[in-house]
Amino acid sequence: MLEGLNNLHVKNIMHRDIKPHNYLVSPSQTYGFTIKLCDLGFASTVTKSKSHYLSKKGTDAYFAPEVEKGQSRIQSDIFSLGLVLLELDNLNVLNDNWIDLETKAEIYKGKAIASKYQIDRKSNIYKIAEICLKPNYLERKSIGDLLYELINLHGQPLKFILRSMILKIIYYIKYL
């Protein structure tokens, strides 16, 4: 998931609609599955002269604070990714409408992350989501830095971390 977004960001493209529905999972001979980022309908290029867009594109529930104010930036994708990671890591706890106004207000103010839910706050995915969900876009790490951070946290190659997350999702969908 992070690698797909990294591929866009190194090309100075912001996705502008990061959400769970825009990730596809398919079988792979090498890793058992492949995750692909899709729906580039709102994607935009970023240049030195055009570092942000004055519009709200994407899915409201996954908007970063600056997008709510009408300014989309490449760092806005990072915030949205944090919400997606948090959701996927806690499928058994979070419902479809977990990102309500109260939850967003907490996160936007930097107070807490989904405090009314009993989510796993010790997982490495939560730690990465926490880094992504900085209210100020200038404080968010780049996607490349997040990849590095995830590998350091877990101590294993990234494919094993993502594989365990996908297997957990498949189990949840199949048996719950």
C-alpha positions as CSV (number, residue, x, y, z in Angstrom):
1,M,0.0,0.0,0.0
2,L,2.8,2.4,0.9
3,E,4.8,1.3,-2.1
4,G,2.0,2.1,-4.5
5,L,1.6,5.6,-3.1
6,N,5.4,6.0,-3.1
7,N,5.4,5.3,-6.8
8,L,3.0,8.2,-7.4
9,H,4.7,10.6,-5.0
10,V,8.2,10.1,-6.4
11,K,6.7,11.2,-9.8
12,N,5.2,14.2,-8.0
13,I,1.6,13.0,-8.4
14,M,-0.9,13.2,-5.6
15,H,-3.7,10.7,-5.6
16,R,-6.4,12.9,-3.8
17,D,-8.7,9.9,-3.0
18,I,-6.9,7.5,-0.8
19,K,-9.4,5.1,0.8
20,P,-9.8,1.3,1.2
21,H,-12.0,1.0,-1.9
22,N,-9.1,2.3,-4.0
23,Y,-6.8,-0.6,-3.2
24,L,-7.1,-3.8,-5.1
25,V,-5.7,-7.1,-4.0
26,S,-4.8,-9.8,-6.5
27,P,-2.9,-13.1,-6.4
28,S,0.8,-13.1,-7.0
29,Q,3.3,-15.9,-7.6
30,T,6.1,-14.1,-5.7
31,Y,4.4,-12.8,-2.6
32,G,1.0,-14.6,-2.6
33,F,-0.8,-11.3,-3.4
34,T,-0.3,-7.9,-4.9
35,I,-1.8,-4.7,-3.7
36,K,-2.5,-2.1,-6.4
37,L,-3.6,1.5,-6.0
38,C,-6.4,2.4,-8.4
39,D,-8.9,5.2,-9.4
40,L,-6.6,8.0,-10.4
41,G,-9.6,10.2,-11.5
42,F,-8.7,13.0,-9.1
43,A,-4.9,12.6,-9.3
44,S,-2.9,15.8,-10.0
45,T,0.7,16.7,-10.6
46,V,2.6,18.8,-8.1
47,T,5.3,21.2,-9.2
48,K,7.4,23.9,-7.4
49,S,5.0,26.5,-8.7
50,K,1.9,24.4,-8.1
51,S,2.3,22.7,-4.7
52,H,-1.4,22.6,-3.8
53,Y,-4.8,22.7,-5.3
54,L,-7.6,24.9,-4.1
55,S,-10.4,22.3,-4.3
56,K,-11.9,19.4,-2.3
57,K,-11.6,16.2,-4.3
58,G,-11.9,12.7,-2.9
59,T,-14.0,11.1,-0.2
60,D,-15.0,13.3,2.7
61,A,-14.4,10.7,5.4
62,Y,-10.7,10.4,4.4
63,F,-10.0,14.1,4.0
64,A,-6.9,15.6,5.7
65,P,-7.5,18.8,7.7
66,E,-6.1,21.0,4.9
67,V,-8.4,19.4,2.3
68,E,-11.4,20.3,4.5
69,K,-10.2,23.9,4.1
70,G,-10.0,23.5,0.4
71,Q,-6.2,23.0,-0.1
72,S,-5.1,19.6,-1.3
73,R,-1.4,18.8,-1.0
74,I,0.8,15.8,-1.6
75,Q,1.0,15.4,2.2
76,S,-2.8,15.1,2.2
77,D,-2.5,11.6,0.8
78,I,-0.3,10.6,3.8
79,F,-3.1,11.6,6.2
80,S,-5.7,9.7,4.3
81,L,-3.4,6.7,4.2
82,G,-3.1,6.9,8.0
83,L,-6.9,6.6,8.3
84,V,-6.9,3.6,5.8
85,L,-4.2,1.8,7.7
86,L,-5.9,2.3,11.0
87,E,-9.2,1.0,9.6
88,L,-7.6,-2.1,8.0
89,D,-5.6,-2.9,11.1
90,N,-8.8,-2.9,13.2
91,L,-11.5,-4.3,11.0
92,N,-12.9,-6.3,13.9
93,V,-13.5,-3.1,15.9
94,L,-14.2,-0.3,13.5
95,N,-17.5,-0.2,11.6
96,D,-18.1,1.4,8.1
97,N,-18.9,4.8,9.6
98,W,-16.2,5.0,12.3
99,I,-14.8,8.2,10.8
100,D,-17.5,10.5,12.2
101,L,-17.3,14.2,13.0
102,E,-16.3,13.6,16.6
103,T,-13.4,11.2,15.6
104,K,-12.2,13.6,12.9
105,A,-12.3,16.5,15.3
106,E,-10.1,14.6,17.8
107,I,-7.6,13.7,15.1
108,Y,-7.6,17.2,13.5
109,K,-6.8,18.8,16.9
110,G,-4.1,16.2,17.5
111,K,-5.8,15.0,20.7
112,A,-6.4,11.3,20.1
113,I,-6.9,8.8,17.4
114,A,-10.3,7.1,17.6
115,S,-10.4,7.2,21.4
116,K,-13.9,5.8,21.7
117,Y,-12.8,2.6,20.0
118,Q,-10.8,-0.3,21.5
119,I,-8.3,-0.5,18.7
120,D,-4.8,-2.1,18.9
121,R,-2.6,0.8,19.8
122,K,0.5,-1.4,20.1
123,S,0.6,-2.7,16.5
124,N,3.3,-1.5,14.1
125,I,0.5,-0.5,11.7
126,Y,-1.0,1.8,14.3
127,K,2.4,3.4,14.9
128,I,2.7,4.2,11.2
129,A,-0.9,5.5,11.1
130,E,-0.1,7.7,14.1
131,I,2.8,9.2,12.1
132,C,0.6,9.8,9.1
133,L,-2.2,11.5,11.1
134,K,-0.3,14.6,12.1
135,P,-2.8,17.5,11.9
136,N,-0.2,19.8,10.4
137,Y,0.8,18.7,6.9
138,L,4.3,20.1,7.4
139,E,4.9,17.6,10.2
140,R,4.0,14.5,8.2
141,K,6.8,12.3,6.9
142,S,7.2,11.5,3.2
143,I,5.9,8.1,2.0
144,G,9.5,7.0,1.5
145,D,10.3,7.8,5.1
146,L,7.2,5.9,6.2
147,L,8.4,2.8,4.3
148,Y,11.7,3.0,6.0
149,E,10.0,3.5,9.4
150,L,7.8,0.5,8.9
151,I,10.7,-1.8,8.0
152,N,12.6,-0.5,11.1
153,L,9.6,-1.0,13.4
154,H,8.9,-4.5,12.2
155,G,12.5,-5.7,11.6
156,Q,11.3,-7.8,8.6
157,P,11.0,-7.1,4.9
158,L,7.8,-5.1,4.1
159,K,6.2,-8.0,2.2
160,F,5.7,-10.0,5.4
161,I,4.0,-7.1,7.2
162,L,1.6,-6.5,4.3
163,R,1.0,-10.2,3.9
164,S,-0.1,-10.5,7.6
165,M,-2.4,-7.5,7.2
166,I,-4.0,-9.0,4.0
167,L,-4.4,-12.4,5.6
168,K,-6.1,-10.8,8.6
169,I,-8.5,-8.9,6.2
170,I,-9.3,-12.1,4.2
171,Y,-10.0,-14.0,7.5
172,Y,-12.2,-11.2,8.7
173,I,-14.3,-11.1,5.5
174,K,-14.5,-14.9,5.2
175,Y,-15.3,-15.9,8.8
176,L,-17.0,-12.9,10.5
